[in-house]
Amino acid sequence: MAPTMVIKLMEADSARPRDKSSLHTVGYGGGPMAVERLIEALRRWGPVFAQLYGQWEAPQMFTLLSQAQHKEALERGDSARLASAGMPITFVRVGVMDDKDN
């Protein structure tokens, strides 16, 4: 889901709460989610969130902020981790470079 969709679901759930005891995983990506809203979602729904970052056009995932990492960051109050795109997945190398590959 896009972060906006998660926020809309939280708003709908506030108006008409539903049983989420069987909810296992909510994947989100496509843009950043405000840390405050992510913390609210984690506190309300539990550690069910996984952020996926990649290229949607040719389904390829590069980084992942797993459910366990969400939970750990929430418990430690690590908003920088919650604001991140996660960690590179297996066989992926991530870097920030200029036009000369520096």
Rosetta constraint file for C-alpha pairs under 8 A:
AtomPair CA 1 CA 5 HARMONIC 5.97 0.50
AtomPair CA 1 CA 6 HARMONIC 6.78 0.50
AtomPair CA 1 CA 26 HARMONIC 7.71 0.50
AtomPair CA 1 CA 27 HARMONIC 6.08 0.50
AtomPair CA 1 CA 28 HARMONIC 4.44 0.50
AtomPair CA 1 CA 29 HARMONIC 6.22 0.50
AtomPair CA 1 CA 30 HARMONIC 7.72 0.50
AtomPair CA 2 CA 6 HARMONIC 6.85 0.50
AtomPair CA 2 CA 28 HARMONIC 5.54 0.50
AtomPair CA 2 CA 29 HARMONIC 5.38 0.50
AtomPair CA 2 CA 30 HARMONIC 5.56 0.50
AtomPair CA 2 CA 31 HARMONIC 6.79 0.50
AtomPair CA 3 CA 7 HARMONIC 6.42 0.50
AtomPair CA 3 CA 28 HARMONIC 6.16 0.50
AtomPair CA 3 CA 29 HARMONIC 6.51 0.50
AtomPair CA 3 CA 30 HARMONIC 7.50 0.50
AtomPair CA 3 CA 31 HARMONIC 6.78 0.50
AtomPair CA 3 CA 32 HARMONIC 6.93 0.50
AtomPair CA 3 CA 33 HARMONIC 5.35 0.50
AtomPair CA 4 CA 8 HARMONIC 6.18 0.50
AtomPair CA 4 CA 33 HARMONIC 7.87 0.50
AtomPair CA 5 CA 9 HARMONIC 6.15 0.50
AtomPair CA 6 CA 10 HARMONIC 6.27 0.50
AtomPair CA 6 CA 28 HARMONIC 7.74 0.50
AtomPair CA 7 CA 11 HARMONIC 6.28 0.50
AtomPair CA 7 CA 37 HARMONIC 7.28 0.50
AtomPair CA 8 CA 12 HARMONIC 6.19 0.50
AtomPair CA 9 CA 13 HARMONIC 5.99 0.50
AtomPair CA 10 CA 14 HARMONIC 6.16 0.50
AtomPair CA 10 CA 41 HARMONIC 7.16 0.50
AtomPair CA 11 CA 15 HARMONIC 6.49 0.50
AtomPair CA 12 CA 16 HARMONIC 6.10 0.50
AtomPair CA 12 CA 17 HARMONIC 7.60 0.50
AtomPair CA 13 CA 17 HARMONIC 4.47 0.50
AtomPair CA 13 CA 18 HARMONIC 6.46 0.50
AtomPair CA 20 CA 45 HARMONIC 7.26 0.50
AtomPair CA 23 CA 48 HARMONIC 7.22 0.50
AtomPair CA 24 CA 48 HARMONIC 5.60 0.50
AtomPair CA 25 CA 48 HARMONIC 4.60 0.50
AtomPair CA 25 CA 49 HARMONIC 5.82 0.50
AtomPair CA 25 CA 50 HARMONIC 7.03 0.50
AtomPair CA 25 CA 67 HARMONIC 7.97 0.50
AtomPair CA 26 CA 48 HARMONIC 5.72 0.50
AtomPair CA 26 CA 49 HARMONIC 4.79 0.50
AtomPair CA 26 CA 50 HARMONIC 6.21 0.50
AtomPair CA 27 CA 49 HARMONIC 5.84 0.50
AtomPair CA 27 CA 50 HARMONIC 4.84 0.50
AtomPair CA 27 CA 51 HARMONIC 5.71 0.50
AtomPair CA 27 CA 52 HARMONIC 6.75 0.50
AtomPair CA 28 CA 49 HARMONIC 7.30 0.50
AtomPair CA 28 CA 50 HARMONIC 6.39 0.50
AtomPair CA 28 CA 51 HARMONIC 4.97 0.50
AtomPair CA 28 CA 52 HARMONIC 6.18 0.50
AtomPair CA 29 CA 51 HARMONIC 5.59 0.50
AtomPair CA 29 CA 52 HARMONIC 5.28 0.50
AtomPair CA 29 CA 53 HARMONIC 5.96 0.50
AtomPair CA 30 CA 53 HARMONIC 7.02 0.50
AtomPair CA 32 CA 83 HARMONIC 7.39 0.50
AtomPair CA 33 CA 37 HARMONIC 7.01 0.50
AtomPair CA 33 CA 38 HARMONIC 6.52 0.50
AtomPair CA 33 CA 83 HARMONIC 7.37 0.50
AtomPair CA 34 CA 38 HARMONIC 6.30 0.50
AtomPair CA 34 CA 83 HARMONIC 7.33 0.50
AtomPair CA 35 CA 39 HARMONIC 6.05 0.50
AtomPair CA 35 CA 79 HARMONIC 6.50 0.50
AtomPair CA 35 CA 82 HARMONIC 6.17 0.50
AtomPair CA 35 CA 83 HARMONIC 5.81 0.50
AtomPair CA 36 CA 40 HARMONIC 6.24 0.50
AtomPair CA 37 CA 41 HARMONIC 6.16 0.50
AtomPair CA 38 CA 42 HARMONIC 6.11 0.50
AtomPair CA 38 CA 82 HARMONIC 7.59 0.50
AtomPair CA 39 CA 43 HARMONIC 6.11 0.50
AtomPair CA 39 CA 74 HARMONIC 6.90 0.50
AtomPair CA 40 CA 44 HARMONIC 6.11 0.50
AtomPair CA 41 CA 45 HARMONIC 5.77 0.50
AtomPair CA 41 CA 46 HARMONIC 7.40 0.50
AtomPair CA 42 CA 46 HARMONIC 4.77 0.50
AtomPair CA 42 CA 47 HARMONIC 5.71 0.50
AtomPair CA 42 CA 48 HARMONIC 7.44 0.50
AtomPair CA 42 CA 49 HARMONIC 7.41 0.50
AtomPair CA 42 CA 70 HARMONIC 7.87 0.50
AtomPair CA 42 CA 71 HARMONIC 7.71 0.50
AtomPair CA 42 CA 74 HARMONIC 7.79 0.50
AtomPair CA 46 CA 71 HARMONIC 7.99 0.50
AtomPair CA 47 CA 67 HARMONIC 5.54 0.50
AtomPair CA 47 CA 68 HARMONIC 7.07 0.50
AtomPair CA 47 CA 70 HARMONIC 6.50 0.50
AtomPair CA 47 CA 71 HARMONIC 5.41 0.50
AtomPair CA 48 CA 67 HARMONIC 5.76 0.50
AtomPair CA 49 CA 66 HARMONIC 7.16 0.50
AtomPair CA 49 CA 67 HARMONIC 5.27 0.50
AtomPair CA 49 CA 70 HARMONIC 7.00 0.50
AtomPair CA 50 CA 64 HARMONIC 7.02 0.50
AtomPair CA 50 CA 65 HARMONIC 5.65 0.50
AtomPair CA 50 CA 66 HARMONIC 4.73 0.50
AtomPair CA 50 CA 67 HARMONIC 5.11 0.50
AtomPair CA 50 CA 70 HARMONIC 7.49 0.50
AtomPair CA 51 CA 64 HARMONIC 5.69 0.50
AtomPair CA 51 CA 65 HARMONIC 4.99 0.50
AtomPair CA 51 CA 66 HARMONIC 6.58 0.50
AtomPair CA 51 CA 85 HARMONIC 7.09 0.50
AtomPair CA 51 CA 86 HARMONIC 7.27 0.50
AtomPair CA 52 CA 61 HARMONIC 6.64 0.50
AtomPair CA 52 CA 62 HARMONIC 7.75 0.50
AtomPair CA 52 CA 63 HARMONIC 6.18 0.50
AtomPair CA 52 CA 64 HARMONIC 4.98 0.50
AtomPair CA 52 CA 65 HARMONIC 6.78 0.50
AtomPair CA 52 CA 85 HARMONIC 7.52 0.50
AtomPair CA 52 CA 86 HARMONIC 7.96 0.50
AtomPair CA 53 CA 61 HARMONIC 5.80 0.50
AtomPair CA 53 CA 62 HARMONIC 5.83 0.50
AtomPair CA 53 CA 63 HARMONIC 5.21 0.50
AtomPair CA 53 CA 64 HARMONIC 6.39 0.50
AtomPair CA 53 CA 85 HARMONIC 6.36 0.50
AtomPair CA 53 CA 86 HARMONIC 7.96 0.50
AtomPair CA 54 CA 59 HARMONIC 7.47 0.50
AtomPair CA 54 CA 60 HARMONIC 5.55 0.50
AtomPair CA 54 CA 61 HARMONIC 4.20 0.50
AtomPair CA 54 CA 62 HARMONIC 4.93 0.50
AtomPair CA 54 CA 63 HARMONIC 6.76 0.50
AtomPair CA 55 CA 59 HARMONIC 5.76 0.50
AtomPair CA 55 CA 60 HARMONIC 5.24 0.50
AtomPair CA 55 CA 61 HARMONIC 6.42 0.50
AtomPair CA 55 CA 62 HARMONIC 7.90 0.50
AtomPair CA 56 CA 60 HARMONIC 6.59 0.50
AtomPair CA 61 CA 89 HARMONIC 7.77 0.50
AtomPair CA 62 CA 88 HARMONIC 5.74 0.50
AtomPair CA 62 CA 89 HARMONIC 5.91 0.50
AtomPair CA 62 CA 92 HARMONIC 6.27 0.50
AtomPair CA 62 CA 94 HARMONIC 7.89 0.50
AtomPair CA 63 CA 85 HARMONIC 6.45 0.50
AtomPair CA 63 CA 86 HARMONIC 5.53 0.50
AtomPair CA 63 CA 87 HARMONIC 5.04 0.50
AtomPair CA 63 CA 88 HARMONIC 4.21 0.50
AtomPair CA 63 CA 89 HARMONIC 5.30 0.50
AtomPair CA 64 CA 85 HARMONIC 6.75 0.50
AtomPair CA 64 CA 86 HARMONIC 4.75 0.50
AtomPair CA 64 CA 87 HARMONIC 5.43 0.50
AtomPair CA 64 CA 88 HARMONIC 6.50 0.50
AtomPair CA 64 CA 89 HARMONIC 6.46 0.50
AtomPair CA 65 CA 69 HARMONIC 5.99 0.50
AtomPair CA 65 CA 70 HARMONIC 6.75 0.50
AtomPair CA 65 CA 84 HARMONIC 7.91 0.50
AtomPair CA 65 CA 85 HARMONIC 6.44 0.50
AtomPair CA 65 CA 86 HARMONIC 4.00 0.50
AtomPair CA 65 CA 87 HARMONIC 6.25 0.50
AtomPair CA 66 CA 70 HARMONIC 6.23 0.50
AtomPair CA 66 CA 86 HARMONIC 7.58 0.50
AtomPair CA 67 CA 71 HARMONIC 6.26 0.50
AtomPair CA 68 CA 72 HARMONIC 6.08 0.50
AtomPair CA 69 CA 73 HARMONIC 5.97 0.50
AtomPair CA 70 CA 74 HARMONIC 6.13 0.50
AtomPair CA 70 CA 82 HARMONIC 6.62 0.50
AtomPair CA 71 CA 75 HARMONIC 6.20 0.50
AtomPair CA 72 CA 76 HARMONIC 6.19 0.50
AtomPair CA 73 CA 77 HARMONIC 5.83 0.50
AtomPair CA 73 CA 78 HARMONIC 4.74 0.50
AtomPair CA 73 CA 79 HARMONIC 6.94 0.50
AtomPair CA 73 CA 81 HARMONIC 6.21 0.50
AtomPair CA 73 CA 82 HARMONIC 6.48 0.50
AtomPair CA 74 CA 78 HARMONIC 6.26 0.50
AtomPair CA 74 CA 79 HARMONIC 7.53 0.50
AtomPair CA 74 CA 82 HARMONIC 7.76 0.50
AtomPair CA 78 CA 82 HARMONIC 6.68 0.50
AtomPair CA 79 CA 83 HARMONIC 6.08 0.50
AtomPair CA 80 CA 84 HARMONIC 6.29 0.50
AtomPair CA 81 CA 86 HARMONIC 7.31 0.50
AtomPair CA 88 CA 92 HARMONIC 5.78 0.50
AtomPair CA 88 CA 93 HARMONIC 6.61 0.50
AtomPair CA 88 CA 94 HARMONIC 6.59 0.50
AtomPair CA 97 CA 101 HARMONIC 5.08 0.50
AtomPair CA 97 CA 102 HARMONIC 5.12 0.50
AtomPair CA 98 CA 102 HARMONIC 5.47 0.50
